[in-house]
Amino acid sequence: MSDSRPAKAAPDASRRSERSRRAIFDAALTLVSETGYAKTTIEGIAARAGVGKQTIYRWWPSKAAVLLDAFLDLAARANESLGGAADSEIPDTGDLAADLKLVLRATVDELTDPAFDGPTRALAAEGVVDPELGARFTEALLEPQLQYYVRRVEAAQKRGDIDPDADPRVAVELLVGPLHHRWIHRTRPLTHAYADTLVDLALRGLAPRS
């Protein structure tokens, strides 16, 4: 008599791999927040994620590579939760001040979110003593974000909202530099009001000369 029971579906390897990848990212970010970059190890990440360390080495060559991908993934998910795509440009509604305030306020929310604050501080600190790691994070994460600002400033210059002689990169640093200085050194509270003030003061200095 034949067995009429339906055959069991084969395990979804891609789904299992994605669960493992997510567990590894979460473990890496948690550990670097708790213990710092130097004390975070592949073995520790594997143990926290519940996977074998060979699983990690199959996908990444080093601890730095794991953390880089984990942080990029975290940033992409945060951006998507705000309604944007991972590669979205800064909005251009025609109101430069409003567009910049929207983005800087979102940056304040990100930097003050415990999920970001710990890993970002740990990796920023390690990037100071490990120039190669710092350069990789700058190239993969910071520079693409800064270029969004540069393109928005250039669009504003073409529209006549910003002095055409202003260096777009310097203009961007006037906006984001003070924000990160206050965050990294904890000199004063990081707030939406502070972000708005930065935009107002920067745009006053960048206004076209009559």
Phi, psi and omega per residue, in radians:
M1 nan 2.243 -3.080
S2 -1.350 2.639 3.108
D3 -1.487 2.008 -3.083
S4 -1.591 0.002 -3.126
R5 -1.162 2.442 -3.132
P6 -1.140 2.512 3.127
A7 -1.204 2.510 3.110
K8 -1.206 2.416 3.112
A9 -1.181 2.481 3.108
A10 -1.169 2.531 3.113
P11 -0.990 2.467 3.128
D12 -1.424 1.757 -3.059
A13 -1.117 -0.641 -3.106
S14 -1.176 -0.652 3.115
R15 -1.185 -0.701 3.117
R16 -1.122 -0.716 3.129
S17 -1.121 -0.684 3.139
E18 -1.170 -0.659 3.082
R19 -1.104 -0.734 3.128
S20 -1.149 -0.720 -3.138
R21 -1.097 -0.766 3.134
R22 -1.108 -0.727 3.131
A23 -1.109 -0.661 3.131
I24 -1.170 -0.775 3.108
F25 -1.046 -0.838 -3.120
D26 -1.074 -0.722 -3.132
A27 -1.144 -0.751 -3.118
A28 -1.091 -0.789 -3.118
L29 -1.186 -0.666 3.120
T30 -1.144 -0.795 -3.105
L31 -1.148 -0.730 -3.116
V32 -1.175 -0.490 3.059
S33 -1.255 -0.691 -3.059
E34 -1.356 -0.711 -2.978
T35 -2.058 -0.177 -3.060
G36 1.570 2.871 -3.066
Y37 -1.136 -0.798 -3.022
A38 -1.058 -0.629 -3.089
K39 -1.577 -0.095 3.069
T40 -1.390 2.278 -3.100
T41 -2.228 2.796 3.055
I42 -1.039 -0.714 3.134
E43 -1.080 -0.734 3.134
G44 -1.157 -0.710 3.107
I45 -1.101 -0.774 -3.131
A46 -1.070 -0.788 -3.126
A47 -1.104 -0.757 -3.119
R48 -1.179 -0.615 -3.102
A49 -1.436 -0.264 -3.119
G50 1.329 0.579 3.102
V51 -2.253 2.899 3.057
G52 -1.376 2.600 -3.104
K53 -1.141 -0.415 3.095
Q54 -1.173 -0.482 3.061
T55 -1.090 -0.725 3.126
I56 -1.173 -0.797 -3.113
Y57 -1.168 -0.367 3.100
R58 -1.223 -0.486 -3.096
W59 -1.819 -0.483 -3.079
W60 -2.351 2.497 -3.115
P61 -1.445 -0.268 -3.032
S62 -2.770 2.932 3.057
K63 -1.056 -0.742 -3.125
A64 -1.059 -0.689 -3.141
A65 -1.156 -0.689 3.086
V66 -1.056 -0.867 -3.076
L67 -1.167 -0.616 3.097
L68 -1.083 -0.867 3.136
D69 -1.139 -0.661 3.131
A70 -1.097 -0.729 -3.101
F71 -1.267 -0.682 3.083
L72 -1.089 -0.693 3.107
D73 -1.128 -0.737 3.120
L74 -1.071 -0.778 -3.136
A75 -1.123 -0.710 3.139
A76 -1.135 -0.734 3.136
R77 -1.152 -0.663 3.119
A78 -1.135 -0.722 3.136
N79 -1.120 -0.734 3.136
E80 -1.146 -0.602 3.140
S81 -1.168 -0.380 3.083
L82 -1.527 0.029 3.091
G83 1.681 0.132 3.141
G84 -1.884 2.944 3.020
A85 -1.567 2.841 -3.088
A86 -1.071 -0.433 -3.114
D87 -1.991 0.503 -3.056
S88 -1.272 2.563 3.077
E89 -1.464 2.911 3.025
I90 -1.188 2.381 -3.123
P91 -0.973 2.583 3.052
D92 -2.251 1.528 -3.122
T93 -1.598 -0.082 -3.028
G94 1.686 -0.226 3.093
D95 -1.908 1.650 -3.031
L96 -1.045 -0.798 -3.105
A97 -1.069 -0.783 -3.128
A98 -1.125 -0.700 -3.140
D99 -1.121 -0.773 -3.118
L100 -1.209 -0.655 3.111
K101 -1.126 -0.677 3.114
L102 -1.034 -0.799 -3.084
V103 -1.274 -0.723 3.140
L104 -1.179 -0.613 3.069
R105 -1.118 -0.708 3.096
A106 -1.115 -0.623 3.100
T107 -1.156 -0.700 3.064
V108 -1.041 -0.791 3.132
D109 -1.056 -0.675 -3.133
E110 -1.192 -0.837 -3.077
L111 -1.182 -0.463 3.137
T112 -1.651 -0.007 3.071
D113 -1.380 2.158 -3.135
P114 -0.942 -0.515 3.138
A115 -1.132 -0.497 3.112
F116 -1.693 -0.689 -2.957
D117 -0.997 -0.901 -3.097
G118 -1.075 -0.964 3.134
P119 -1.051 -0.693 -3.100
T120 -1.144 -0.742 3.118
R121 -1.127 -0.751 -3.128
A122 -1.088 -0.762 -3.100
L123 -1.288 -0.611 3.086
A124 -1.123 -0.732 3.127
A125 -1.126 -0.753 -3.133
E126 -1.187 -0.562 3.135
G127 -1.140 -0.405 3.096
V128 -1.235 -0.712 -3.088
V129 -1.610 -0.267 3.112
D130 -2.141 1.537 -3.059
P131 -1.003 -0.584 -3.128
E132 -1.144 -0.780 3.105
L133 -1.111 -0.780 3.125
G134 -1.022 -0.720 -3.139
A135 -1.151 -0.647 -3.140
R136 -1.161 -0.733 3.125
F137 -1.200 -0.662 3.098
T138 -1.098 -0.806 -3.102
E139 -1.155 -0.738 -3.031
A140 -1.445 -0.541 -3.019
L141 -2.083 -0.955 -2.998
L142 -1.244 -0.816 -3.064
E143 -1.089 -0.770 3.086
P144 -1.027 -0.666 3.125
Q145 -1.178 -0.706 3.121
L146 -1.123 -0.595 3.136
Q147 -1.175 -0.501 3.025
Y148 -1.032 -0.803 3.123
Y149 -1.102 -0.764 -3.124
V150 -1.010 -0.797 -3.118
R151 -1.148 -0.614 3.110
R152 -1.202 -0.679 3.094
V153 -1.134 -0.754 3.132
E154 -1.073 -0.688 3.096
A155 -1.111 -0.676 3.125
A156 -1.172 -0.614 3.103
Q157 -1.135 -0.722 3.136
K158 -1.136 -0.515 -3.129
R159 -1.467 -0.192 3.137
G160 1.579 0.241 -3.129
D161 -1.529 -0.297 -3.121
I162 -2.319 2.516 3.105
D163 -0.844 2.121 -3.116
P164 -1.115 -0.346 3.138
D165 -1.529 -0.115 -3.128
A166 -1.257 2.410 3.075
D167 -1.272 2.065 -3.090
P168 -0.994 -0.652 -3.118
R169 -1.184 -0.718 3.088
V170 -1.131 -0.681 3.105
A171 -1.035 -0.744 3.121
V172 -1.110 -0.721 -3.121
E173 -1.159 -0.501 3.057
L174 -1.116 -0.495 -3.121
L175 -1.497 -0.925 -2.984
V176 -1.578 -0.433 -3.109
G177 -1.033 -0.934 3.141
P178 -1.074 -0.597 3.138
L179 -1.070 -0.834 -3.113
H180 -1.272 -0.539 3.080
H181 -1.091 -0.807 -3.134
R182 -1.134 -0.649 -3.132
W183 -1.211 -0.862 -3.019
I184 -1.195 -0.599 -3.097
H185 -1.708 -0.124 -3.135
R186 0.938 0.711 -3.097
T187 -1.232 -0.669 3.120
R188 -2.573 2.923 3.114
P189 -1.068 2.492 3.105
L190 -1.700 1.931 -2.994
T191 -2.318 2.910 3.039
H192 -1.097 -0.672 -3.141
A193 -1.064 -0.679 3.110
Y194 -1.148 -0.746 3.114
A195 -1.049 -0.746 3.126
D196 -1.105 -0.701 3.130
T197 -1.110 -0.716 3.102
L198 -1.028 -0.783 3.140
V199 -1.090 -0.817 -3.108
D200 -1.064 -0.790 -3.112
L201 -1.215 -0.739 -3.131
A202 -1.106 -0.780 -3.115
L203 -1.204 -0.503 3.060
R204 -1.110 -0.724 3.139
G205 -1.312 -0.398 -3.090
L206 -1.699 0.030 -3.100
A207 -1.089 2.602 3.124
P208 -1.021 2.469 3.116
R209 -1.424 2.333 -3.116
S210 -1.420 nan nan
